[in-house]
Amino acid sequence: MGKFVIGLSSGSIDKLTGAGVMMSGAAADDMEIEVYVLLTAARAFMKGNEELQDSCADYPHIKEEFFKTLKDNSVPTWVEFFEQAAEFTDVKVYICSLAGKIWGGVKMEDFNHLVTGFCGIGQYLDAAKEAELHVNI
Amino acid sequence: MTNEELNALAIDKSVDARGTACPGPLLEAKKAIGTINEGQVMEVLSADEGTKVDIPKWCKKQGHEYLGTVEESGYFKIYLKKQ
């Protein structure tokens, strides 16, 4: 049922969670999903950073309250959302090679289990052009 | 279908997704629909307002028959038939 492409430019928990929610919707619709991880977003995908909760782009002054509300409402973590989507459809997560370098990630083993491989910006733009649905967060 | 007709349906599968927020109930429904046969009826229990809108739309896209929704106190019962 088409391809959903996300340009993920933020590693903030609220943005990652938002991406995860949209991925779930796309997975329910049997859409293939490709996530292109750009710039600051790559930090979240570095091995060992899965549990980090040090960034909330929107309303950072109420970050703790926001995180508590997510937990109180049994909202999955962003990692769980990504894993859940992959149970239902084909999910590929590509790290922009420049973004990886910025955070010291130059090899696949520097990144967590969600990551499929590296990409260049041209691959992302081509995917966005061909996608049935494209968002950049 | 009327609420009385919906409440009288023979349910082949019931999914209680009241403990999850959107998009949890939709994914629970997707998971469960694979366990029933064509023509069988599934009921999804959800306390999430968005699900009331999402599941009928999902049924249309997936080709299943949305039968209706019954509002209970604090949650909804959403009925669909697998096609």
Backbone of each chain as ProteinMPNN parsed JSONL, in Angstrom:
{"seq_chain_A": "MGKFVIGLSSGSIDKLTGAGVMMSGAAADDMEIEVYVLLTAARAFMKGNEELQDSCADYPHIKEEFFKTLKDNSVPTWVEFFEQAAEFTDVKVYICSLAGKIWGGVKMEDFNHLVTGFCGIGQYLDAAKEAELHVNI", "coords_chain_A": {"N_chain_A": [[0.828, -1.214, 0.0], [2.006, 1.215, -0.646], [4.693, 3.555, 0.136], [6.035, 4.946, 3.121], [7.884, 7.644, 4.014], [10.144, 8.981, 6.298], [11.886, 11.833, 7.163], [14.032, 12.199, 9.588], [14.966, 14.572, 11.621], [15.442, 15.322, 14.161], [16.564, 14.438, 17.403], [15.14, 14.52, 19.634], [13.057, 13.465, 22.333], [10.27, 13.917, 22.148], [9.905, 14.328, 19.411], [10.911, 11.951, 18.337], [9.106, 10.15, 19.446], [6.763, 11.047, 18.253], [7.339, 10.41, 15.593], [7.372, 7.656, 15.882], [4.679, 7.114, 16.51], [3.416, 7.824, 14.127], [4.603, 5.97, 12.462], [3.439, 3.637, 13.435], [0.792, 3.96, 12.611], [1.169, 3.898, 9.841], [2.161, 1.332, 9.592], [-0.07, -0.162, 10.327], [-1.542, 0.244, 8.087], [-0.214, -1.275, 6.305], [1.907, -0.09, 4.972], [5.149, 0.253, 3.574], [8.035, 1.292, 5.379], [10.432, 3.809, 5.506], [13.03, 5.291, 7.253], [14.951, 8.126, 7.439], [17.694, 9.144, 9.029], [18.812, 12.086, 10.203], [21.316, 14.57, 10.909], [21.023, 15.862, 14.167], [19.37, 13.841, 15.036], [20.675, 11.434, 14.786], [22.155, 10.938, 17.064], [20.438, 9.767, 18.917], [20.24, 7.19, 17.996], [22.611, 6.033, 18.454], [24.45, 3.357, 19.824], [23.56, 2.437, 23.087], [22.339, 4.79, 23.71], [19.631, 4.565, 23.856], [17.964, 4.845, 26.053], [18.161, 7.45, 26.779], [16.902, 10.497, 28.03], [17.193, 13.23, 27.656], [16.383, 15.315, 26.14], [13.862, 17.478, 25.026], [12.244, 18.923, 22.595], [10.01, 20.583, 22.237], [8.391, 22.653, 24.567], [10.445, 22.477, 26.669], [10.7, 23.202, 29.331], [8.778, 21.854, 30.744], [9.482, 19.273, 30.586], [9.896, 16.968, 32.281], [7.354, 16.539, 33.333], [5.963, 15.985, 30.992], [7.216, 13.593, 30.161], [6.444, 11.971, 32.269], [3.691, 11.925, 31.919], [3.48, 10.565, 29.499], [4.328, 8.041, 30.346], [2.394, 7.471, 32.315], [0.2, 7.156, 30.708], [0.679, 4.817, 29.466], [2.14, 4.947, 27.096], [4.126, 3.665, 24.567], [7.763, 3.57, 24.514], [9.932, 5.487, 22.323], [11.653, 3.712, 21.071], [10.317, 1.296, 21.418], [8.063, 1.826, 19.844], [9.226, 1.887, 17.294], [10.14, -0.751, 17.122], [7.733, -2.123, 17.321], [6.386, -1.314, 14.973], [7.963, -2.605, 13.124], [7.209, -5.191, 13.5], [4.978, -5.473, 12.023], [5.363, -4.535, 9.448], [7.679, -3.815, 6.734], [10.434, -2.216, 7.855], [12.877, 0.182, 7.432], [15.777, 1.721, 8.594], [17.863, 4.325, 8.048], [21.03, 5.756, 8.552], [22.229, 8.938, 8.038], [25.35, 9.44, 6.666], [26.975, 11.614, 7.273], [25.683, 12.631, 9.531], [26.078, 10.513, 11.269], [28.88, 10.618, 11.599], [29.152, 13.047, 12.937], [28.401, 12.403, 15.502], [30.21, 10.536, 16.174], [29.757, 8.062, 15.106], [30.665, 5.741, 12.929], [30.648, 3.216, 12.011], [28.547, 0.311, 11.521], [28.271, -1.102, 13.904], [28.375, 0.869, 15.776], [25.884, 1.733, 16.176], [22.433, 1.244, 17.278], [20.148, -1.647, 17.421], [18.039, -0.98, 15.745], [18.852, 0.119, 13.43], [19.37, -0.023, 9.917], [21.279, 0.602, 7.985], [23.707, 2.795, 6.373], [23.218, 5.989, 4.737], [23.27, 8.295, 1.954], [22.551, 11.752, 1.302], [21.324, 11.959, -1.135], [20.026, 9.547, -1.509], [18.016, 9.719, 0.368], [16.532, 11.912, -0.635], [15.68, 10.907, -3.116], [14.088, 8.788, -2.209], [12.134, 10.211, -0.864], [10.938, 11.542, -2.978], [9.789, 9.448, -4.329], [8.013, 8.399, -2.555], [4.766, 7.542, -1.193], [3.87, 8.91, 0.912], [5.422, 11.474, 2.689], [7.217, 12.809, 5.373], [8.953, 15.288, 7.261], [10.569, 15.481, 10.221]], "CA_chain_A": [[0.0, 0.0, 0.0], [2.824, 2.413, -0.764], [5.829, 3.748, 1.042], [6.027, 6.103, 4.012], [9.263, 8.051, 4.257], [10.322, 10.01, 7.321], [13.177, 12.474, 7.352], [14.055, 12.437, 11.038], [16.044, 15.544, 11.827], [15.543, 15.646, 15.586], [16.73, 13.314, 18.319], [14.377, 14.845, 20.835], [12.102, 12.399, 22.653], [8.925, 14.202, 21.635], [9.906, 14.124, 17.95], [11.086, 10.509, 18.092], [7.835, 9.504, 19.785], [5.829, 11.418, 17.183], [7.675, 9.581, 14.43], [6.937, 6.292, 16.2], [3.209, 7.052, 16.413], [3.065, 7.82, 12.69], [5.036, 4.672, 11.918], [2.43, 2.641, 13.812], [-0.346, 4.141, 11.702], [1.569, 3.418, 8.513], [2.277, -0.134, 9.685], [-1.442, -0.688, 10.318], [-2.003, 0.335, 6.695], [0.674, -2.108, 5.494], [2.857, 0.697, 4.18], [6.578, 0.086, 3.881], [8.514, 2.501, 6.061], [11.871, 4.114, 5.485], [13.362, 6.435, 8.094], [16.274, 8.673, 7.154], [18.092, 9.8, 10.277], [19.679, 13.198, 9.817], [21.914, 15.472, 11.901], [20.989, 15.575, 15.608], [18.611, 12.603, 15.303], [21.568, 10.269, 14.795], [22.635, 10.702, 18.433], [19.502, 8.867, 19.613], [20.393, 5.823, 17.48], [23.921, 5.493, 18.857], [24.319, 2.263, 20.791], [23.633, 2.877, 24.481], [21.576, 6.035, 23.922], [18.193, 4.284, 23.716], [17.204, 5.249, 27.243], [18.387, 8.867, 27.078], [15.713, 11.365, 28.034], [17.735, 14.543, 28.004], [15.972, 16.339, 25.192], [12.457, 17.641, 24.647], [12.338, 20.136, 21.786], [8.869, 21.459, 22.53], [8.112, 22.852, 25.999], [11.486, 21.827, 27.482], [10.546, 23.551, 30.752], [7.893, 20.875, 31.396], [9.959, 17.985, 30.074], [9.667, 15.863, 33.22], [5.898, 16.331, 33.396], [5.601, 15.35, 29.727], [7.672, 12.202, 30.187], [5.606, 11.26, 33.246], [2.371, 11.739, 31.306], [3.618, 9.468, 28.528], [4.396, 6.793, 31.1], [1.093, 7.254, 32.957], [-0.769, 6.743, 29.679], [1.189, 3.58, 28.853], [2.633, 5.187, 25.737], [5.412, 2.989, 24.372], [8.917, 4.43, 24.255], [10.139, 5.609, 20.876], [12.29, 2.468, 20.606], [9.239, 0.29, 21.336], [7.251, 2.143, 18.658], [9.971, 1.452, 16.102], [10.132, -2.223, 17.127], [6.345, -2.536, 17.072], [6.096, -1.113, 13.548], [8.699, -3.63, 12.376], [6.492, -6.47, 13.626], [3.862, -5.486, 11.076], [5.731, -4.162, 8.078], [9.114, -3.695, 6.474], [10.941, -0.916, 8.325], [14.317, 0.381, 7.246], [16.263, 2.951, 9.232], [19.176, 4.653, 7.501], [21.726, 6.874, 9.186], [23.004, 9.804, 7.155], [26.753, 9.206, 7.05], [27.482, 12.833, 7.916], [25.094, 12.685, 10.886], [26.786, 9.521, 12.078], [30.218, 11.136, 11.925], [29.024, 14.136, 13.917], [28.272, 11.818, 16.845], [31.247, 9.525, 16.356], [29.279, 6.767, 14.619], [31.13, 5.556, 11.553], [30.459, 1.803, 11.644], [27.228, -0.196, 11.924], [28.271, -1.523, 15.318], [28.258, 2.045, 16.649], [24.463, 2.077, 16.282], [21.595, 0.228, 17.918], [19.555, -2.712, 16.6], [16.998, -0.483, 14.849], [19.464, 0.693, 12.228], [19.571, -0.924, 8.776], [22.524, 0.917, 7.284], [23.997, 4.217, 6.164], [22.717, 6.545, 3.483], [23.66, 9.644, 1.58], [21.374, 12.624, 1.214], [20.675, 11.689, -2.415], [19.118, 8.401, -1.328], [16.838, 10.239, 1.087], [15.72, 12.747, -1.527], [15.04, 10.012, -4.092], [13.023, 8.061, -1.501], [11.051, 11.171, -0.581], [10.247, 11.812, -4.246], [9.042, 8.26, -4.756], [7.116, 7.943, -1.478], [3.351, 7.927, -1.228], [3.734, 9.882, 2.0], [6.733, 11.875, 3.201], [7.229, 13.885, 6.377], [10.265, 15.568, 7.862], [10.341, 15.904, 11.607]], "C_chain_A": [[0.861, 1.262, 0.0], [3.907, 2.514, 0.288], [5.694, 5.046, 1.832], [7.482, 6.431, 4.34], [9.294, 9.169, 5.287], [11.749, 10.531, 7.256], [13.23, 12.892, 8.811], [15.257, 13.324, 11.355], [16.248, 15.901, 13.293], [15.69, 14.377, 16.422], [16.006, 13.543, 19.627], [13.281, 13.794, 21.076], [10.711, 12.674, 22.082], [8.84, 13.976, 20.128], [10.039, 12.64, 17.603], [9.785, 9.758, 18.361], [6.788, 9.808, 18.717], [6.072, 10.594, 15.932], [7.18, 8.158, 14.657], [5.43, 6.121, 16.082], [2.792, 6.983, 14.939], [3.47, 6.499, 12.033], [4.021, 3.581, 12.239], [1.223, 2.725, 12.884], [-0.038, 3.613, 10.318], [1.662, 1.891, 8.502], [0.896, -0.775, 9.651], [-2.013, -0.687, 8.912], [-1.123, -0.472, 5.736], [1.605, -1.311, 4.591], [4.281, 0.29, 4.558], [7.061, 1.406, 4.498], [10.022, 2.633, 5.887], [12.096, 5.378, 6.296], [14.788, 6.864, 7.77], [16.674, 9.578, 8.314], [19.16, 10.845, 9.973], [20.182, 13.961, 11.044], [21.726, 15.036, 13.357], [20.227, 14.285, 15.932], [19.524, 11.395, 15.449], [22.058, 9.941, 16.2], [21.756, 9.679, 19.152], [19.697, 7.411, 19.2], [21.763, 5.222, 17.777], [23.692, 4.427, 19.923], [24.484, 2.807, 22.216], [22.842, 4.139, 24.77], [20.06, 5.817, 23.914], [17.363, 4.823, 24.879], [17.36, 6.743, 27.561], [17.079, 9.655, 27.054], [16.166, 12.786, 28.38], [17.321, 15.643, 27.048], [14.473, 16.309, 24.928], [12.386, 18.973, 23.919], [11.207, 21.114, 22.082], [8.613, 21.482, 24.033], [9.166, 22.188, 26.9], [11.345, 22.108, 28.975], [9.589, 22.6, 31.474], [8.226, 19.455, 30.924], [9.596, 16.818, 30.999], [8.186, 15.509, 33.307], [5.419, 15.591, 32.135], [5.995, 13.872, 29.728], [6.813, 11.368, 31.139], [4.223, 10.962, 32.638], [2.404, 10.62, 30.263], [3.573, 8.125, 29.246], [3.042, 6.464, 31.724], [0.046, 6.757, 31.967], [-0.314, 5.498, 28.92], [1.624, 3.766, 27.407], [3.981, 4.488, 25.599], [6.559, 3.999, 24.216], [9.123, 4.518, 22.746], [10.777, 4.343, 20.307], [11.221, 1.376, 20.446], [8.332, 0.545, 20.125], [7.935, 1.643, 17.386], [9.933, -0.082, 15.997], [8.756, -2.765, 16.754], [6.0, -2.418, 15.577], [6.753, -2.218, 12.719], [8.064, -5.011, 12.507], [5.434, -6.604, 12.539], [4.255, -5.217, 9.632], [7.248, -4.072, 7.949], [9.567, -2.285, 6.863], [12.448, -0.861, 8.095], [14.715, 1.732, 7.839], [17.686, 3.198, 8.739], [19.761, 5.879, 8.209], [22.483, 7.662, 8.116], [24.466, 9.723, 7.6], [27.358, 10.43, 7.717], [26.985, 12.91, 9.36], [25.796, 11.701, 11.816], [28.133, 10.05, 12.551], [30.154, 12.209, 13.003], [29.017, 13.589, 15.343], [29.275, 10.695, 17.09], [30.821, 8.136, 15.905], [29.668, 6.569, 13.168], [30.965, 4.111, 11.072], [29.079, 1.362, 12.139], [27.175, -0.548, 13.412], [28.237, -0.349, 16.291], [26.786, 2.368, 16.938], [23.639, 0.919, 16.846], [20.928, -0.709, 16.892], [18.494, -2.224, 15.612], [17.552, -0.11, 13.47], [19.756, -0.365, 11.163], [20.911, -0.683, 8.101], [22.72, 2.415, 7.179], [23.38, 4.682, 4.841], [23.395, 7.881, 3.202], [22.4, 10.464, 1.404], [20.604, 12.377, -0.098], [19.672, 10.554, -2.301], [17.837, 8.851, -0.628], [15.935, 11.036, 0.144], [15.002, 11.909, -2.58], [13.866, 9.267, -3.44], [11.834, 8.977, -1.235], [10.236, 11.46, -1.845], [9.33, 10.66, -4.637], [7.964, 7.836, -3.753], [5.673, 8.365, -1.717], [3.111, 9.003, -0.168], [5.115, 10.188, 2.551], [6.564, 12.982, 4.232], [8.664, 14.084, 6.851], [10.005, 16.16, 9.238], [11.647, 16.419, 12.182]], "O_chain_A": [[0.476, 2.271, 0.59], [4.02, 1.686, 1.192], [5.302, 6.087, 1.304], [8.213, 5.598, 4.876], [8.578, 10.164, 5.173], [12.704, 9.756, 7.291], [12.549, 13.833, 9.219], [16.403, 12.875, 11.354], [17.13, 16.693, 13.626], [15.022, 13.373, 16.173], [16.237, 12.839, 20.61], [12.663, 13.302, 20.133], [10.051, 11.76, 21.589], [7.827, 13.491, 19.624], [9.372, 12.139, 16.698], [9.407, 8.856, 17.614], [6.019, 8.93, 18.325], [5.129, 10.135, 15.287], [6.637, 7.527, 13.749], [4.958, 5.09, 15.603], [1.931, 6.189, 14.559], [2.769, 5.982, 11.163], [3.769, 2.702, 11.415], [0.698, 1.708, 12.431], [-0.873, 2.961, 9.691], [1.289, 1.243, 7.525], [0.709, -1.814, 9.018], [-2.863, -1.512, 8.578], [-1.262, -0.371, 4.517], [2.043, -1.811, 3.555], [4.571, 0.016, 5.723], [6.559, 2.482, 4.176], [10.776, 1.683, 6.097], [11.45, 6.401, 6.072], [15.716, 6.057, 7.821], [16.075, 10.629, 8.544], [20.266, 10.519, 9.543], [19.528, 13.98, 12.087], [22.205, 13.973, 13.751], [20.428, 13.703, 16.998], [19.19, 10.442, 16.152], [22.347, 8.782, 16.496], [22.252, 8.835, 19.898], [19.363, 6.499, 19.957], [22.054, 4.082, 17.417], [22.848, 4.581, 20.806], [25.429, 3.541, 22.506], [22.684, 4.526, 25.928], [19.294, 6.779, 23.961], [16.206, 5.207, 24.706], [16.755, 7.24, 28.511], [16.257, 9.485, 26.154], [15.61, 13.444, 29.259], [17.828, 16.762, 27.118], [13.894, 15.26, 24.646], [12.458, 20.031, 24.543], [11.423, 22.323, 22.167], [8.621, 20.439, 24.686], [8.814, 21.42, 27.796], [11.824, 21.327, 29.797], [9.593, 22.549, 32.704], [7.367, 18.574, 30.873], [9.057, 15.807, 30.55], [7.814, 14.336, 33.348], [4.581, 14.692, 32.209], [5.206, 13.009, 29.342], [6.495, 10.213, 30.857], [3.669, 9.88, 32.828], [1.468, 9.827, 30.161], [2.882, 7.198, 28.822], [2.591, 5.32, 31.673], [-0.878, 6.032, 32.336], [-0.856, 5.169, 27.864], [1.493, 2.855, 26.59], [4.877, 4.694, 26.418], [6.335, 5.147, 23.83], [8.563, 3.729, 21.986], [10.471, 3.947, 19.182], [11.223, 0.631, 19.466], [7.889, -0.394, 19.464], [7.296, 1.052, 16.515], [9.719, -0.634, 14.917], [8.625, -3.72, 15.989], [5.396, -3.322, 15.0], [6.18, -2.703, 11.744], [8.351, -5.904, 11.71], [5.042, -7.713, 12.176], [3.557, -5.626, 8.704], [7.988, -4.231, 8.92], [9.135, -1.295, 6.273], [13.19, -1.75, 8.515], [14.059, 2.748, 7.604], [18.591, 2.397, 8.976], [19.083, 6.883, 8.43], [23.287, 7.096, 7.376], [24.774, 9.915, 8.777], [28.17, 10.297, 8.632], [27.744, 13.209, 10.283], [26.07, 12.001, 12.978], [28.484, 9.95, 13.726], [31.014, 12.263, 13.882], [29.546, 14.209, 16.266], [29.194, 9.989, 18.095], [31.446, 7.142, 16.275], [29.067, 7.165, 12.274], [31.122, 3.818, 9.887], [28.516, 1.962, 13.055], [26.169, -0.321, 14.085], [28.086, -0.547, 17.496], [26.477, 3.167, 17.822], [24.09, -0.226, 16.885], [21.119, -0.579, 15.683], [18.088, -2.979, 14.728], [16.817, -0.036, 12.486], [20.301, -1.433, 11.445], [21.596, -1.622, 7.695], [22.007, 3.201, 7.804], [23.068, 3.882, 3.96], [23.999, 8.5, 4.077], [21.299, 9.916, 1.361], [19.389, 12.563, -0.157], [18.605, 10.588, -2.915], [16.734, 8.429, -0.975], [14.718, 10.85, 0.134], [13.843, 12.173, -2.901], [12.795, 9.132, -4.033], [10.679, 8.571, -1.364], [9.015, 11.605, -1.794], [8.251, 10.861, -5.195], [7.106, 7.012, -4.069], [5.393, 9.385, -2.346], [2.266, 9.883, -0.331], [5.889, 9.279, 2.847], [5.862, 13.965, 3.997], [9.474, 13.157, 6.838], [9.33, 17.178, 9.395], [11.691, 16.83, 13.341]]}, "seq_chain_B": "MTNEELNALAIDKSVDARGTACPGPLLEAKKAIGTINEGQVMEVLSADEGTKVDIPKWCKKQGHEYLGTVEESGYFKIYLKKQ", "coords_chain_B": {"N_chain_B": [[-26.199, -0.432, 11.579], [-28.215, -0.886, 14.504], [-27.723, -0.036, 18.0], [-28.763, -2.09, 19.534], [-28.78, -4.231, 17.75], [-26.047, -4.449, 17.269], [-25.112, -5.093, 19.819], [-26.212, -7.571, 20.026], [-24.784, -9.175, 18.358], [-23.008, -12.127, 17.396], [-19.939, -12.698, 18.679], [-16.786, -13.376, 17.406], [-14.213, -12.808, 18.048], [-12.761, -10.961, 20.628], [-11.185, -7.982, 21.442], [-9.504, -6.469, 23.935], [-8.508, -3.394, 24.264], [-8.352, -1.365, 26.034], [-6.427, -0.523, 27.761], [-4.499, 0.788, 26.338], [-3.208, 3.639, 24.596], [-3.938, 5.603, 21.627], [-1.645, 4.865, 19.066], [-2.243, 2.285, 19.841], [-4.695, 0.605, 20.121], [-5.435, 0.317, 17.424], [-3.306, -1.12, 16.341], [-3.543, -3.398, 17.898], [-5.954, -4.341, 16.922], [-5.226, -4.854, 14.289], [-3.397, -6.904, 14.666], [-5.044, -8.865, 15.769], [-6.928, -9.384, 13.788], [-5.789, -11.083, 12.053], [-6.125, -13.513, 13.178], [-8.627, -14.451, 12.844], [-11.26, -15.768, 10.708], [-12.461, -15.076, 7.332], [-15.546, -13.368, 7.229], [-16.044, -13.64, 9.882], [-16.716, -12.037, 13.05], [-15.359, -9.292, 14.791], [-14.718, -7.66, 17.862], [-13.66, -4.61, 19.175], [-12.494, -3.22, 22.073], [-12.124, -0.023, 23.306], [-10.817, 2.814, 24.972], [-10.093, 5.067, 23.826], [-10.57, 8.031, 22.102], [-9.693, 8.62, 19.515], [-9.498, 6.172, 18.275], [-12.045, 5.439, 17.658], [-12.503, 6.76, 15.352], [-10.379, 5.992, 13.762], [-10.484, 3.159, 13.36], [-12.839, 2.562, 11.753], [-11.976, 3.874, 9.377], [-9.667, 2.463, 8.833], [-10.743, -0.069, 8.36], [-12.089, 0.412, 5.951], [-9.919, 0.931, 4.232], [-8.583, -1.495, 4.362], [-10.41, -3.257, 3.465], [-12.247, -4.526, 5.09], [-15.431, -5.007, 6.75], [-16.919, -2.448, 8.403], [-18.979, -2.429, 11.154], [-20.182, -0.963, 13.178], [-20.359, 1.213, 16.116], [-20.61, 1.056, 19.608], [-21.292, 3.053, 22.344], [-20.106, 2.826, 25.557], [-19.967, 3.266, 29.134], [-17.284, 5.203, 29.544], [-15.803, 3.868, 27.629], [-15.543, 2.438, 24.253], [-17.244, 0.129, 22.103], [-16.25, -1.39, 19.296], [-17.253, -2.686, 16.257], [-16.478, -5.047, 13.725], [-16.404, -6.816, 10.597], [-14.48, -9.365, 9.228], [-13.238, -9.369, 5.939]], "CA_chain_B": [[-26.834, -1.315, 12.569], [-28.569, -0.219, 15.754], [-26.969, -0.52, 19.169], [-29.332, -3.381, 19.949], [-28.284, -5.244, 16.803], [-24.6, -4.628, 17.504], [-24.936, -5.803, 21.098], [-26.697, -8.949, 19.887], [-23.921, -9.92, 17.424], [-22.162, -13.217, 17.898], [-18.558, -12.209, 18.559], [-15.783, -14.436, 17.243], [-12.957, -12.391, 18.687], [-12.871, -9.699, 21.356], [-9.866, -7.42, 21.744], [-9.626, -5.435, 24.953], [-7.368, -2.478, 24.123], [-8.649, -0.192, 26.861], [-5.226, -0.104, 28.492], [-3.524, 1.436, 25.467], [-3.609, 4.871, 23.918], [-3.69, 5.634, 20.183], [-2.264, 3.973, 18.079], [-2.264, 0.917, 20.364], [-5.869, -0.2, 19.751], [-5.416, 0.017, 15.981], [-2.341, -2.209, 16.133], [-4.135, -4.597, 18.506], [-6.965, -4.813, 15.961], [-4.521, -5.42, 13.127], [-2.816, -8.172, 15.089], [-6.109, -9.834, 16.031], [-7.706, -9.72, 12.589], [-5.097, -12.204, 11.423], [-6.439, -14.764, 13.872], [-10.005, -14.886, 12.55], [-11.521, -16.092, 9.304], [-13.371, -14.196, 6.595], [-16.944, -13.486, 7.633], [-16.161, -13.622, 11.348], [-16.912, -10.698, 13.629], [-14.432, -8.93, 15.866], [-15.107, -6.518, 18.685], [-12.492, -3.956, 19.771], [-12.845, -2.335, 23.182], [-11.119, 1.034, 23.405], [-11.213, 4.026, 25.706], [-9.418, 6.142, 23.109], [-11.487, 8.698, 21.158], [-9.169, 8.549, 18.149], [-9.722, 4.828, 17.728], [-13.421, 5.432, 17.14], [-12.411, 7.286, 13.985], [-9.336, 5.268, 13.018], [-10.816, 1.78, 12.957], [-13.682, 2.556, 10.548], [-11.164, 4.243, 8.211], [-8.758, 1.334, 8.571], [-11.575, -1.119, 7.749], [-12.341, 0.784, 4.555], [-8.681, 0.767, 3.479], [-8.172, -2.898, 4.356], [-11.459, -4.047, 2.835], [-13.12, -5.171, 6.064], [-16.715, -4.323, 6.897], [-17.151, -1.801, 9.696], [-20.392, -2.665, 11.464], [-20.714, 0.105, 14.023], [-19.73, 1.452, 17.417], [-21.521, 1.255, 20.744], [-20.623, 3.769, 23.432], [-20.385, 2.399, 26.924], [-19.461, 4.247, 30.084], [-15.829, 5.292, 29.59], [-15.129, 3.186, 26.51], [-16.34, 2.133, 23.061], [-17.16, -1.212, 21.523], [-16.228, -1.185, 17.851], [-17.499, -3.994, 15.631], [-16.143, -5.177, 12.305], [-16.414, -8.171, 10.029], [-13.336, -9.59, 8.345], [-13.586, -9.691, 4.542]], "C_chain_B": [[-27.146, -0.52, 13.83], [-27.707, -0.767, 16.901], [-27.463, -1.89, 19.619], [-28.814, -4.511, 19.049], [-26.805, -5.514, 17.03], [-24.364, -5.43, 18.782], [-25.365, -7.272, 21.013], [-25.813, -9.795, 18.965], [-23.186, -11.056, 18.123], [-20.71, -12.82, 17.627], [-17.592, -13.394, 18.453], [-14.467, -14.096, 17.921], [-13.187, -11.051, 19.386], [-11.473, -9.241, 21.745], [-10.056, -6.292, 22.755], [-8.383, -4.559, 24.919], [-7.57, -1.23, 24.973], [-7.433, 0.316, 27.627], [-4.217, 0.631, 27.633], [-4.106, 2.688, 24.827], [-3.349, 4.712, 22.424], [-2.184, 5.677, 19.938], [-2.352, 2.514, 18.549], [-3.477, 0.094, 19.944], [-5.911, -0.585, 18.269], [-4.459, -1.145, 15.701], [-2.846, -3.512, 16.762], [-5.161, -5.211, 17.56], [-6.294, -5.483, 14.764], [-3.95, -6.802, 13.463], [-3.905, -9.255, 15.178], [-6.849, -10.271, 14.772], [-7.081, -10.904, 11.851], [-5.453, -13.548, 12.035], [-7.86, -15.246, 13.604], [-10.178, -15.114, 11.05], [-12.449, -15.066, 8.664], [-14.806, -14.452, 7.042], [-17.132, -13.484, 9.147], [-16.144, -12.188, 11.874], [-15.948, -10.472, 14.788], [-14.941, -7.669, 16.571], [-13.827, -5.934, 19.275], [-12.983, -3.014, 20.859], [-11.743, -1.295, 23.32], [-11.674, 2.215, 24.179], [-10.648, 5.266, 25.011], [-10.329, 6.733, 22.028], [-11.021, 8.556, 19.707], [-9.457, 7.222, 17.477], [-11.095, 4.712, 17.084], [-13.447, 5.909, 15.684], [-11.477, 6.407, 13.145], [-9.788, 3.895, 12.524], [-11.792, 1.726, 11.777], [-12.897, 2.896, 9.281], [-10.228, 3.096, 7.82], [-9.511, 0.194, 7.894], [-11.78, -0.833, 6.263], [-11.096, 0.539, 3.707], [-8.304, -0.709, 3.317], [-9.224, -3.814, 3.737], [-12.344, -4.824, 3.792], [-14.412, -4.359, 6.224], [-16.853, -3.763, 8.314], [-18.645, -1.893, 9.998], [-20.994, -1.572, 12.336], [-19.99, 0.184, 15.359], [-20.808, 1.671, 18.468], [-20.737, 1.951, 21.848], [-21.078, 3.221, 24.77], [-19.83, 3.461, 27.861], [-17.928, 4.192, 30.129], [-15.092, 4.541, 28.506], [-16.099, 2.927, 25.359], [-16.192, 0.657, 22.705], [-17.3, -1.027, 20.008], [-16.306, -2.558, 17.173], [-17.106, -3.974, 14.148], [-16.184, -6.635, 11.889], [-15.239, -8.309, 9.069], [-13.807, -9.982, 6.945], [-12.376, -10.238, 3.805]], "O_chain_B": [[-26.421, 0.411, 14.179], [-27.061, -1.808, 16.781], [-26.676, -2.741, 20.034], [-28.462, -5.592, 19.521], [-26.359, -6.66, 16.988], [-23.524, -6.329, 18.82], [-24.941, -8.104, 21.816], [-26.054, -10.991, 18.803], [-22.797, -10.949, 19.286], [-20.312, -12.633, 16.477], [-17.586, -14.289, 19.298], [-13.708, -14.98, 18.317], [-13.741, -10.123, 18.797], [-10.683, -10.004, 22.3], [-10.696, -5.284, 22.458], [-7.34, -4.918, 25.466], [-7.027, -0.168, 24.67], [-7.417, 1.458, 28.088], [-3.178, 1.06, 28.136], [-5.303, 2.785, 24.556], [-2.632, 3.804, 22.004], [-1.502, 6.481, 20.572], [-2.518, 1.611, 17.729], [-3.307, -1.021, 19.453], [-6.364, -1.672, 17.91], [-4.773, -2.041, 14.918], [-2.609, -4.596, 16.229], [-5.237, -6.431, 17.411], [-6.731, -6.532, 14.291], [-4.012, -7.733, 12.66], [-3.72, -10.388, 14.734], [-7.34, -11.397, 14.696], [-7.759, -11.629, 11.123], [-5.125, -14.597, 11.482], [-8.258, -16.313, 14.071], [-9.347, -14.703, 10.24], [-13.125, -14.297, 9.347], [-15.225, -15.597, 7.212], [-18.253, -13.342, 9.637], [-15.632, -11.269, 11.235], [-15.752, -11.338, 15.641], [-15.505, -6.761, 15.96], [-13.0, -6.669, 19.815], [-13.79, -2.12, 20.601], [-10.567, -1.64, 23.437], [-12.848, 2.565, 24.056], [-10.719, 6.374, 25.543], [-10.8, 6.015, 21.146], [-11.83, 8.394, 18.793], [-9.639, 7.154, 16.262], [-11.286, 3.992, 16.105], [-14.305, 5.507, 14.898], [-11.75, 6.12, 11.979], [-9.5, 3.519, 11.388], [-11.594, 0.914, 10.873], [-13.114, 2.289, 8.233], [-10.031, 2.805, 6.64], [-8.995, -0.437, 6.971], [-11.657, -1.727, 5.426], [-11.188, 0.006, 2.6], [-7.78, -1.12, 2.282], [-8.972, -4.997, 3.51], [-13.109, -5.689, 3.365], [-14.468, -3.179, 5.876], [-16.896, -4.511, 9.291], [-19.474, -1.48, 9.188], [-22.188, -1.289, 12.241], [-19.141, -0.645, 15.687], [-21.787, 2.381, 18.239], [-19.659, 1.503, 22.239], [-22.27, 3.162, 25.07], [-19.276, 4.46, 27.402], [-17.349, 3.256, 30.68], [-13.862, 4.574, 28.467], [-17.302, 3.162, 25.47], [-15.165, 0.03, 22.967], [-18.33, -0.569, 19.514], [-15.529, -3.464, 17.477], [-17.371, -3.011, 13.428], [-16.024, -7.548, 12.699], [-15.035, -7.461, 8.201], [-14.682, -10.836, 6.798], [-12.47, -10.565, 2.622]]}, "name": "protein", "num_of_chains": 2, "seq": "MGKFVIGLSSGSIDKLTGAGVMMSGAAADDMEIEVYVLLTAARAFMKGNEELQDSCADYPHIKEEFFKTLKDNSVPTWVEFFEQAAEFTDVKVYICSLAGKIWGGVKMEDFNHLVTGFCGIGQYLDAAKEAELHVNIMTNEELNALAIDKSVDARGTACPGPLLEAKKAIGTINEGQVMEVLSADEGTKVDIPKWCKKQGHEYLGTVEESGYFKIYLKKQ"}
